[in-house]
C-alpha cells in the first residue's frame, strides 16, 4: 500500500447522483412490454364476452309476400317500408340487421337508405316509427338475397324496447328505385328470450320525398318482414372499473420502478 487511505480508494458518488439514478432502459422497456401484454389480454377478455350473436330471426320461414321500397321519377310517388322488433331484458349493443331482398331496379343503389328508428309507443295497427336514431350501412340490395346492415356509429339498444328498421328510397333520384323486401306469414321465430319481430310491416307513402299524411299504415295481410337482428352484450361497469384500476396500478408501478430505491424513499424521509 502507498499509504493512500482506504476511504479514498472507494469514494462514493455524491448523494445527488445516487438519488437521481434511473433504472436501466432495458428494464423499463421490459416493464412496458409486460404492461402491453396484460392490457391486450384484458381487451381480449372484454371482447370475448361481448361477441355478437343472433338475438332474433325469422329468416328460416317460407316467403309469403313482398313489400316494395319504391320511388318513381315520373310521378314522384314513393313508399317507405319498416318493421319493428322488440329487445329482451338486457341492454345490448346493436351489431347488425339482416334482411331478405328480392332484388332491385337501380344497379347503383345510391337511392336506397336504411336506418333505425324509435317507436311511437302505440299498439298495432296504430303507431309506427317515431324518431331517427342511427343510419344503417350496407351494400345495395339490387342483387337480392340476404343483406346485412350495420349501425354507422355504435348504438346501444335499451332493454324491453321496441325499435323499427326503416328502408326507404331517397329523393330526388334520376332512376326509378324499386327494392322488394320479402315477408312471411309464419310467426315462428328463433332467438333469445324476450326478443321478437313484429308480424306486420308498416308502410309510409310519399310524394317527391314528402309523406302524404305522416301516418304509417300496417300491412293488412299480417305479413312481417323477413329479418334477423344481431347484438352483443354491453360490458358491465364493474369490469370496466376493474380494468381501469388495474391499468392505474401498473402505471404507478412503472413510475416507482423507474426510480432507484434511494430516490423512491426520498419523498418519505
ABEGO torsion letter per residue (X at the ends): XAGBBAAAABBBBBAAAAAABBBBAAAAAAAAAAAAAAAAAAAAAAAAAABBBBABBAAABBBABBBBBBBBAAAGBBBBBBBBBBBBABBBBBAEBBBBBAEBABAAGAABBBBBBBBAGBBOABEEBABBABBBBBBBAAAEEBBBBBBABBBBBBBGBBBBBBBBBBOBBABBBBBBBBBBABABBBEBBGBBBBABBBBBBBBGGBBAAGBBBBBAAGBBBBBBBBBBBBBBAAAAAAAAAAAAAAAAAAAAAABBAAAAAAAAX
